[in-house]
Amino acid sequence: MIKPPAVDILFRQAQDPNPPPDLVTVAVSLYNYAHFLPDCLNSIRAQRHPKLELVVVDDVSTRDDSIGVALTWLQANAERFVRVSLLRHRRNQGLAQARNTGFAHALGSHVFVIDADNEIYPRAIGRLHQAIATSGAGAAYTQLELFGNKQALGAADVWQPQWLRQGNYIDAMALVSRSAWQDVGGYTHIDGGWEDYDFWCKFVEQGYVAAFVPEILCRYRIHGTSMLRTETARSYDALFIEMTLRHPWLKLAPIAAEDRA
């Protein structure tokens, strides 16, 4: 049983006390992204899938007015959703727990995971929901568009567990069954990152399959220093050991000396 962190419910408004069977919950992880948040939420509001719940989880933002921006937006747009919730952790927990909180408080049987600096195209959730309905998969994901400081196509591809041996190619932006999330133990905090990779490895180990929708429907923002190769290299050794211990079937390669510069 996954025990979610303690939260304060800062705002909640429901339009329908009886969740419809095709309800999808969108869980937004928020931490000091007030300037990106409206674009993320606007892209969710524009989804063509009609029945949506929106859960915004703030992981104790302190450097900006993330809470104020989220509250203003939710109050102005609550009627679009079956239910909206603004939750705040009582202490900083990290990205993995913010995602777990979103799942734990969701009404829908499937949850779309997105961080507050990213966006989705209007067809995204509808296509992902359709992919799961027709395939019976435990999750569904699409190709990514990288935008912001870099414009490029993502590395997503068809679900092939053996490809995960060498590294991750599937982003966290995906529609995931709540029952599958529960079975794999949710997301786990890993110092230095790679919670997404760990989650998909646990998916493999529990025998789940994810469906790939070969369309560019999710937008991953590149900004700041979070994606610098030097930062990745600095934590790679520890991540290499952690992931190998957690998932001995992985065949990760040590980082090349020239990539440490």
C-alpha positions in Angstrom: 0.0 0.0 0.0 1.4 3.4 -1.0 1.1 5.9 1.7 0.8 9.5 0.3 2.5 12.4 2.0 0.4 14.7 4.2 -1.2 17.5 2.2 -3.3 20.6 2.7 -6.3 21.0 0.4 -6.1 24.6 -0.6 -9.0 24.5 -3.1 -11.4 21.9 -4.3 -14.5 22.3 -6.5 -16.6 19.5 -8.0 -19.1 19.8 -10.8 -20.3 16.2 -10.7 -20.4 14.1 -7.5 -20.6 10.9 -9.5 -17.4 10.5 -11.6 -18.2 9.3 -15.2 -16.6 6.0 -16.4 -14.5 7.7 -19.0 -13.0 10.2 -16.5 -9.3 10.9 -16.8 -7.4 12.6 -14.0 -4.6 15.0 -15.0 -2.0 15.3 -12.2 0.2 18.4 -12.4 3.5 18.4 -10.4 4.3 22.0 -9.4 7.5 23.4 -7.8 8.5 27.0 -8.4 7.1 27.1 -11.9 4.6 30.0 -11.6 5.8 31.5 -14.9 5.2 28.3 -16.9 2.1 27.1 -15.1 -0.6 29.0 -17.0 0.6 27.6 -20.4 0.5 24.1 -19.0 -3.0 24.5 -17.5 -4.3 26.2 -20.6 -3.1 23.2 -22.7 -5.0 20.8 -20.3 -8.2 22.9 -20.5 -8.0 22.7 -24.3 -8.2 18.9 -24.4 -10.8 17.4 -26.6 -11.5 14.6 -24.2 -14.5 15.9 -22.4 -14.4 14.3 -18.9 -11.3 15.5 -17.0 -10.3 16.0 -13.4 -7.4 18.3 -12.6 -5.2 17.8 -9.6 -2.4 20.3 -9.0 0.2 19.2 -6.4 2.5 21.9 -5.1 5.7 20.6 -3.5 6.1 23.6 -1.2 7.1 26.3 -3.8 9.0 29.1 -2.0 10.7 31.1 -4.8 7.6 32.4 -6.6 3.9 32.7 -6.3 3.1 29.2 -7.7 0.2 28.7 -5.3 -1.3 32.1 -6.1 -1.1 31.6 -9.8 -2.6 28.1 -9.5 -5.4 29.2 -7.3 -6.4 32.1 -9.6 -6.4 29.8 -12.6 -8.4 27.0 -11.0 -11.0 29.4 -9.7 -11.5 30.9 -13.1 -11.6 27.6 -15.0 -13.1 25.1 -12.6 -16.3 24.7 -14.6 -14.3 22.9 -17.4 -13.5 20.0 -15.2 -15.5 17.3 -13.3 -13.4 18.3 -10.3 -10.4 20.5 -9.6 -8.1 20.3 -6.6 -5.1 22.3 -5.4 -3.0 20.3 -2.9 0.1 21.4 -1.1 2.6 19.1 0.6 3.2 20.1 4.2 6.9 19.6 3.6 9.0 19.3 0.4 8.9 15.7 -0.8 10.4 15.8 -4.3 9.0 15.0 -7.7 8.3 11.3 -7.2 6.1 12.0 -4.2 4.3 14.8 -5.9 3.3 12.4 -8.6 2.2 9.8 -6.0 0.1 12.4 -4.3 -1.7 13.1 -7.6 -2.5 9.4 -8.1 -3.6 9.0 -4.5 -6.1 11.9 -4.7 -7.4 11.1 -8.2 -11.0 10.1 -9.0 -10.2 8.7 -12.4 -9.1 5.1 -13.1 -6.3 6.5 -15.3 -4.0 9.4 -14.5 -2.1 11.6 -17.0 1.2 12.7 -15.5 2.6 16.1 -16.4 5.0 18.6 -14.8 4.0 22.2 -14.6 6.6 23.4 -17.2 5.4 21.1 -20.0 2.4 21.2 -22.3 0.1 18.9 -24.4 -1.7 19.3 -27.7 -5.5 19.1 -27.7 -5.7 15.5 -29.0 -3.3 14.1 -26.5 -5.4 12.7 -23.7 -8.2 11.5 -26.0 -5.7 9.5 -28.1 -4.0 8.1 -25.1 -7.3 7.1 -23.5 -8.3 5.4 -26.8 -5.0 3.6 -27.0 -5.5 2.1 -23.5 -9.1 1.2 -24.2 -8.3 -0.7 -27.4 -5.1 -2.4 -26.2 -5.7 -3.1 -22.5 -2.2 -1.7 -21.7 -1.3 -0.4 -18.3 -0.2 2.9 -19.7 0.1 4.9 -22.9 2.6 7.5 -24.1 3.3 9.5 -27.3 6.2 11.0 -29.1 7.6 14.2 -27.6 8.3 17.6 -29.1 11.2 19.4 -27.3 10.7 23.2 -27.2 12.0 26.2 -25.3 15.8 26.5 -25.3 16.0 23.6 -27.8 13.7 22.5 -30.6 13.9 18.8 -31.5 12.0 15.5 -31.7 12.0 13.3 -28.7 13.4 9.7 -28.5 10.1 7.8 -27.7 9.5 4.6 -29.6 7.4 1.4 -29.4 7.3 -0.5 -26.1 10.3 -2.9 -26.0 11.4 -3.9 -22.5 14.8 -5.0 -23.8 15.5 -1.5 -25.0 15.2 -0.2 -21.5 18.3 -2.3 -20.5 20.5 0.3 -22.1 18.7 3.4 -20.9 15.3 5.2 -20.7 13.6 6.4 -23.8 10.1 7.0 -22.3 9.2 10.2 -20.6 7.0 10.5 -17.5 4.3 12.3 -19.6 2.0 9.4 -20.0 -1.5 8.1 -19.1 -1.1 5.4 -16.5 -3.6 3.1 -14.9 -4.1 3.7 -11.2 -4.1 0.0 -10.5 -0.8 -0.4 -12.4 0.7 2.5 -10.4 -0.4 0.8 -7.2 0.9 -2.6 -8.2 4.4 -1.3 -9.1 4.7 0.7 -5.8 4.3 4.1 -7.4 7.2 6.4 -8.1 10.3 6.2 -5.9 12.6 9.2 -5.1 16.1 8.7 -6.4 18.8 11.2 -5.7 19.9 12.8 -8.9 16.7 11.9 -10.9 15.7 8.9 -13.0 12.4 8.4 -11.2 10.8 8.0 -14.6 13.3 5.3 -15.7 12.8 3.4 -12.4 9.0 3.6 -12.8 9.1 2.0 -16.3 11.6 -0.6 -15.1 9.1 -1.6 -12.4 6.4 -1.7 -15.1 8.5 -4.3 -16.9 9.1 -6.3 -13.8 5.4 -6.5 -12.9 4.6 -7.7 -16.4 2.8 -4.6 -17.6 2.8 -3.3 -21.1 2.6 0.4 -22.3 1.1 1.4 -25.6 3.0 3.8 -27.9 0.9 6.4 -29.8 3.2 7.4 -32.7 2.1 11.0 -32.8 3.7 14.2 -31.5 1.2 15.1 -28.8 3.3 16.1 -25.7 5.6 19.0 -25.4 8.7 18.8 -23.2 10.2 22.2 -22.3 14.0 22.6 -22.2 15.1 25.4 -20.0 17.6 26.5 -17.4 20.5 24.2 -16.5 18.5 21.0 -15.8 19.4 19.3 -19.0 23.1 20.2 -19.2 25.3 17.3 -19.9 27.7 18.3 -17.1 24.9 18.0 -14.6 23.9 14.6 -15.9 27.6 13.4 -15.9 28.1 14.6 -12.3 25.4 12.3 -10.9 25.7 9.5 -13.4 28.0 7.3 -11.3 25.6 7.3 -8.3 22.6 6.7 -10.6 24.4 3.9 -12.4 24.9 2.1 -9.1 21.5 2.8 -7.7 19.6 1.6 -10.8 21.8 -1.5 -11.2 21.1 -2.5 -7.7 17.4 -1.8 -8.1 17.1 -3.6 -11.4 19.9 -6.1 -12.0 18.7 -7.0 -15.5 19.8 -3.5 -16.7 22.9 -3.3 -18.9 23.9 0.3 -18.4 27.3 1.5 -19.7 29.7 3.6 -17.6 29.9 7.1 -18.8 32.7 7.9 -21.2 35.6 9.9 -19.8 35.2 12.6 -22.5 31.6 13.2 -21.4 32.7 14.1 -17.9 34.3 17.4 -18.9 
